[in-house]
């Protein structure tokens, strides 16, 4: 399916970009005396693992429904999101710990040329964020959204490093730790973003009813089917990039059971044709008063 292909291509885009940047940052940080850049490289390295997890999740979620998983394997996606968030937290913790250590024992002033490296990195990571977040919105993917925020948090870390190195380079002796303070501040921002990513994934796995706009659209489309007088209850559960729907449709109470059965099938087929992101659609027929 096109959505799965888009998700997998985007995950590969993230993996290749993160591997390249981890190497560039690590080398530049080592030779440029910048721990903020090395911290940046650490985050990019964890981003590679996180993107690999996202890729695995998409490939696993593509498996068709089977006897043990009649609703498919889409629930793997929020689980993968939890793992991606865990990597974000781990990387932020490592950066914070190492920053505090370096603040207590000041290092050499970073090389000024590291600012050029950081400038290019910031632009690349922000572009990567915009590409991936756009795809995540198109295919309604929480794990791809988490991966996008890895790019954004990486850009934030790089901005903090740029500010810290600039202060250390311009003000010179006595301001060597500005680089490390920048990395410490970036770790706090990463932790906050981790929470923002975790919250919707938790709602998804708990079947939280947060799809009001889709419910309104389903109700509107349902009345376009001949024989459907209205709708009653409508519950939605998200599984991966699909939305499973339980819908109570109101029909004429005087029609036969077979007619009601046919209307339910017509409604199901119509909804899935009009809204391709729907997965299982269960129709319960209610007679009008």
C-alpha positions as CSV (number, residue, x, y, z in Angstrom):
1,X,0.0,0.0,0.0
2,X,1.2,3.5,-0.8
3,X,1.2,4.8,2.8
4,X,3.4,1.9,4.0
5,X,5.8,2.5,1.1
6,X,6.0,6.2,1.9
7,X,6.7,5.4,5.6
8,X,9.5,3.0,4.8
9,X,11.1,5.4,2.3
10,X,11.0,8.2,4.9
11,X,12.6,5.9,7.5
12,X,15.5,5.1,5.1
13,X,15.9,8.8,4.5
14,X,16.3,9.4,8.3
15,X,18.7,6.5,8.7
16,X,21.1,7.6,6.0
17,X,21.0,11.2,7.1
18,X,21.6,10.3,10.8
19,X,24.6,8.0,10.0
20,X,26.2,10.7,7.9
21,X,25.7,13.4,10.5
22,X,26.9,11.3,13.5
23,X,30.2,10.7,11.7
24,X,30.6,14.4,10.7
25,X,29.7,15.7,14.1
26,X,31.9,13.2,15.9
27,X,35.0,14.0,13.8
28,X,34.4,17.8,13.9
29,X,33.8,17.7,17.7
30,X,37.0,15.7,18.4
31,X,39.3,17.8,16.2
32,X,37.5,21.1,17.0
33,X,37.6,20.7,20.9
34,X,33.8,20.9,21.2
35,X,31.9,18.6,23.5
36,X,28.7,20.2,22.4
37,X,29.4,18.8,18.9
38,X,30.4,15.4,20.4
39,X,27.1,15.4,22.4
40,X,25.3,16.2,19.1
41,X,27.1,13.2,17.5
42,X,25.9,11.0,20.4
43,X,22.3,12.1,19.8
44,X,22.6,11.4,16.0
45,X,24.0,7.9,16.8
46,X,20.9,7.2,19.0
47,X,18.8,8.6,16.2
48,X,20.1,5.9,13.9
49,X,19.0,3.2,16.3
50,X,15.6,4.9,16.7
51,X,15.1,5.2,13.0
52,X,16.0,1.5,12.6
53,X,13.3,0.7,15.2
54,X,10.8,2.8,13.2
55,X,11.7,1.0,10.0
56,X,11.2,-2.4,11.8
57,X,7.9,-1.2,13.1
58,X,6.6,-0.2,9.6
59,X,7.7,-3.5,8.1
60,X,6.1,-5.5,10.9
61,X,2.9,-3.5,10.7
62,X,2.6,-4.4,7.0
63,X,1.9,-8.0,7.9
64,X,-1.7,-9.0,7.1
65,X,-4.2,-9.9,9.7
66,X,-4.0,-13.5,10.9
67,X,-5.8,-15.8,13.4
68,X,-4.0,-14.4,16.4
69,X,-4.1,-10.8,15.2
70,X,-7.5,-10.3,13.5
71,X,-7.1,-6.5,13.5
72,X,-3.6,-6.7,12.0
73,X,-0.3,-5.7,13.5
74,X,-0.6,-1.9,13.5
75,X,-0.4,-1.6,17.3
76,X,3.3,-2.2,17.0
77,X,3.6,1.5,15.9
78,X,2.9,3.2,19.3
79,X,5.1,0.5,21.0
80,X,7.9,1.5,18.7
81,X,7.2,5.1,19.6
82,X,7.8,4.3,23.2
83,X,11.2,2.8,22.3
84,X,12.1,5.8,20.2
85,X,11.2,8.1,23.2
86,X,13.4,5.9,25.4
87,X,16.3,6.5,23.1
88,X,15.7,10.2,23.3
89,X,15.7,10.1,27.1
90,X,18.9,8.1,27.1
91,X,20.7,10.4,24.8
92,X,19.5,13.5,26.8
93,X,20.7,11.9,30.0
94,X,24.1,11.0,28.6
95,X,24.5,14.6,27.2
96,X,23.5,16.1,30.5
97,X,25.9,13.9,32.6
98,X,28.9,14.5,30.3
99,X,28.1,18.3,30.2
100,X,28.1,18.5,34.0
101,X,31.4,16.6,34.1
102,X,33.0,19.0,31.6
103,X,31.6,22.1,33.4
104,X,33.4,21.0,36.5
105,X,36.7,20.5,34.6
106,X,36.8,23.2,31.8
107,X,38.1,22.1,28.4
108,X,39.9,23.9,25.6
109,X,38.1,26.7,23.7
110,X,36.4,25.1,20.6
111,X,37.8,25.9,17.2
112,X,36.0,28.6,15.3
113,X,35.6,26.5,12.2
114,X,33.2,24.2,14.1
115,X,30.6,27.0,13.7
116,X,30.5,26.5,9.9
117,X,30.0,22.7,10.4
118,X,27.2,23.4,12.9
119,X,25.5,26.0,10.5
120,X,25.3,23.4,7.8
121,X,24.0,20.7,10.2
122,X,21.3,23.0,11.6
123,X,19.9,23.7,8.1
124,X,20.0,20.0,7.2
125,X,18.3,18.8,10.3
126,X,15.6,21.4,10.1
127,X,14.9,20.4,6.5
128,X,14.9,16.7,7.5
129,X,12.4,17.5,10.3
130,X,10.1,19.3,7.9
131,X,10.2,16.4,5.3
132,X,9.5,13.7,7.9
133,X,6.9,15.6,9.9
134,X,5.0,16.3,6.6
135,X,5.0,12.6,5.7
136,X,3.9,11.7,9.3
137,X,0.9,13.9,9.0
138,X,0.0,12.6,5.5
139,X,0.0,9.0,6.7
140,X,-1.1,9.6,10.3
141,X,1.9,7.9,11.8
142,X,2.9,8.5,15.5
143,X,6.2,6.7,15.2
144,X,7.2,8.7,12.1
145,X,6.2,11.8,14.0
146,X,8.5,10.7,16.8
147,X,11.3,10.2,14.3
148,X,10.7,13.7,12.9
149,X,11.1,15.1,16.4
150,X,14.4,13.3,16.6
151,X,15.5,15.5,13.7
152,X,14.1,18.6,15.4
153,X,15.7,17.8,18.8
154,X,19.0,17.3,16.9
155,X,18.6,20.7,15.3
156,X,17.9,22.2,18.7
157,X,21.0,20.6,20.2
158,X,23.0,22.0,17.2
159,X,21.6,25.5,17.8
160,X,22.5,25.3,21.4
161,X,26.0,24.1,20.5
162,X,26.3,27.0,18.0
163,X,25.4,29.6,20.6
164,X,27.8,28.0,23.2
165,X,30.7,27.8,20.8
166,X,30.1,31.3,19.6
167,X,30.3,32.6,23.2
168,X,33.4,30.5,24.0
169,X,35.2,31.7,20.8
170,X,34.3,35.4,21.0
171,X,34.8,35.8,24.8
172,X,37.8,33.4,25.0
173,X,39.5,32.4,28.2
174,X,37.1,32.0,31.2
175,X,34.1,31.1,28.9
176,X,35.3,27.6,27.8
177,X,32.3,26.0,29.6
178,X,29.7,27.9,27.5
179,X,29.9,25.1,25.0
180,X,29.0,22.6,27.8
181,X,26.3,24.7,29.3
182,X,24.7,24.8,25.8
183,X,24.7,21.0,25.6
184,X,23.2,20.8,29.1
185,X,20.4,23.2,28.1
186,X,19.8,21.2,24.9
187,X,19.3,18.0,27.0
188,X,16.5,19.6,28.9
189,X,14.7,20.6,25.7
190,X,15.1,17.0,24.4
191,X,13.5,15.6,27.5
192,X,10.5,18.0,27.2
193,X,10.1,17.0,23.5
194,X,10.1,13.4,24.6
195,X,7.0,13.9,26.7
196,X,5.3,15.7,23.8
197,X,6.0,12.6,21.6
198,X,5.0,10.1,24.3
199,X,1.6,11.6,25.1
200,X,-0.3,10.9,21.8
201,X,1.3,7.4,21.5
202,X,0.0,6.6,25.0
203,X,-3.4,7.8,24.0
204,X,-3.3,5.6,20.9
205,X,-2.4,2.4,22.7
206,X,-5.1,3.1,25.4
207,X,-7.8,3.7,22.7
208,X,-8.4,7.2,23.8
209,X,-11.2,8.9,21.9
210,X,-9.4,11.8,20.4
211,X,-10.6,11.6,16.8
212,X,-13.6,14.0,16.9
213,X,-13.1,15.3,13.4
214,X,-13.0,11.8,11.9
215,X,-16.1,10.8,13.8
216,X,-18.0,13.9,12.4
217,X,-16.9,13.0,8.9
218,X,-18.0,9.3,9.3
219,X,-21.4,10.4,10.5
220,X,-21.8,12.8,7.6
221,X,-20.7,10.1,5.0
222,X,-23.0,7.5,6.6
223,X,-26.2,9.5,5.9
224,X,-25.3,9.5,2.2
225,X,-26.0,5.7,2.1
226,X,-29.5,4.8,1.1
227,X,-31.5,3.4,4.0
228,X,-29.3,5.0,6.7
229,X,-31.4,7.5,8.7
230,X,-28.7,8.6,11.0
231,X,-26.0,7.3,13.4
232,X,-25.8,6.7,17.1
233,X,-22.6,5.6,18.8
234,X,-19.3,5.9,17.0
235,X,-16.1,4.6,18.5
236,X,-12.6,4.7,16.9
237,X,-9.4,2.8,17.7
238,X,-6.2,3.6,15.9
239,X,-3.9,0.7,14.9
240,X,-0.8,1.9,13.0
241,X,-2.0,4.0,10.1
242,X,-5.5,2.6,10.1
243,X,-8.6,3.6,12.1
244,X,-10.9,0.8,13.2
245,X,-14.5,1.9,13.6
246,X,-17.5,0.7,15.6
247,X,-20.6,2.5,14.3
248,X,-24.3,2.2,15.3
249,X,-26.5,3.1,12.2
250,X,-30.2,3.9,12.5
251,X,-32.5,2.4,9.9
252,X,-36.3,2.0,9.4
253,X,-37.5,-0.4,12.1
254,X,-40.1,-2.0,9.7
255,X,-37.6,-3.4,7.2
256,X,-36.5,-7.1,7.1
257,X,-33.4,-8.5,8.8
258,X,-31.9,-9.2,5.4
259,X,-32.5,-5.6,4.3
260,X,-30.9,-4.3,7.4
261,X,-27.9,-6.6,6.8
262,X,-27.6,-5.3,3.2
263,X,-27.6,-1.7,4.4
264,X,-24.9,-2.5,6.9
265,X,-22.7,-4.0,4.2
266,X,-23.4,-1.1,1.8
267,X,-22.5,1.4,4.6
268,X,-19.3,-0.4,5.4
269,X,-18.2,-0.6,1.8
270,X,-19.1,3.1,1.2
271,X,-17.2,4.3,4.2
272,X,-14.1,2.4,3.3
273,X,-14.2,3.6,-0.3
274,X,-14.7,7.2,0.8
275,X,-12.1,7.1,3.7
276,X,-9.2,4.9,2.6
277,X,-7.5,5.2,6.0
278,X,-10.3,3.2,7.7
279,X,-9.4,-0.4,8.7
280,X,-12.1,-2.7,10.2
281,X,-15.6,-1.2,10.1
282,X,-18.2,-2.9,12.4
283,X,-21.8,-1.7,11.7
284,X,-24.5,-2.3,14.3
285,X,-28.0,-1.7,13.1
286,X,-30.4,0.3,15.3
287,X,-34.2,0.5,14.4
288,X,-35.7,4.0,14.6
289,X,-38.3,4.7,17.2
